[in-house]
Structure formats: C-alpha cells, structure tokens
Amino acid sequence: MTLALAIFLAYFLIDALYAYYTLAVVGREAFKSASIGAFMHFLLAFGVINYVQNFLYIIPLAAGSWLGTYFAVKRVKIKKS
C-alpha cells in the first residue's frame, strides 16, 4: 500500500512537472527545462521499475498522472486570469 501511494505521488508530480517543463521549453528557459526534464526521468524510472514487478501499480500511476496534469493546468489557468 505504501508503494502504491509513492507511485501515485511520483506520477502526480511527474505530470505536474511536465506541464511546467512544457512552459519552460516554450519560454526558452534552458536550465529550468533541462532540470525539470532530468528530475522527471528519475521519477519515471522509479515508476517503471515498480510496475514491471506488479502490473497493478499502473492503477495508482494512471490516477496520479491524471490528477497531476489536471491540477497543474488548472493552476496555470488561474494564474493567468
């Protein structure tokens, strides 16, 4: 259960970071986008290593991914309003 929560949180963070990564690339912020990209790949590897061992970890992975993207995009939208 603890590992499933860790995977959920990791993929929540990955997808939130991916939204900011995209904004940094579009804004041509090289250091920021490179740093976010490297950290995202570290977290992605954590998830892959775990769901290869147990395919059921894909469920918290997908839920974290969806919520991470949703909240990051909502936050950027609210900031721009």
Secondary structure as the mmCIF struct_conf table of DSSP 4:
data_model
#
loop_
_struct_conf.conf_type_id
_struct_conf.id
_struct_conf.beg_label_comp_id
_struct_conf.beg_label_asym_id
_struct_conf.beg_label_seq_id
_struct_conf.end_label_comp_id
_struct_conf.end_label_asym_id
_struct_conf.end_label_seq_id
HELX_RH_AL_P HELX_RH_AL_P1 THR A 2 VAL A 26
TURN_TY1_P TURN_TY1_P1 GLY A 27 ARG A 28
HELX_RH_AL_P HELX_RH_AL_P2 ALA A 30 GLN A 53
HELX_RH_3T_P HELX_RH_3T_P1 PHE A 55 TYR A 57
HELX_RH_AL_P HELX_RH_AL_P3 ILE A 58 LYS A 80
#
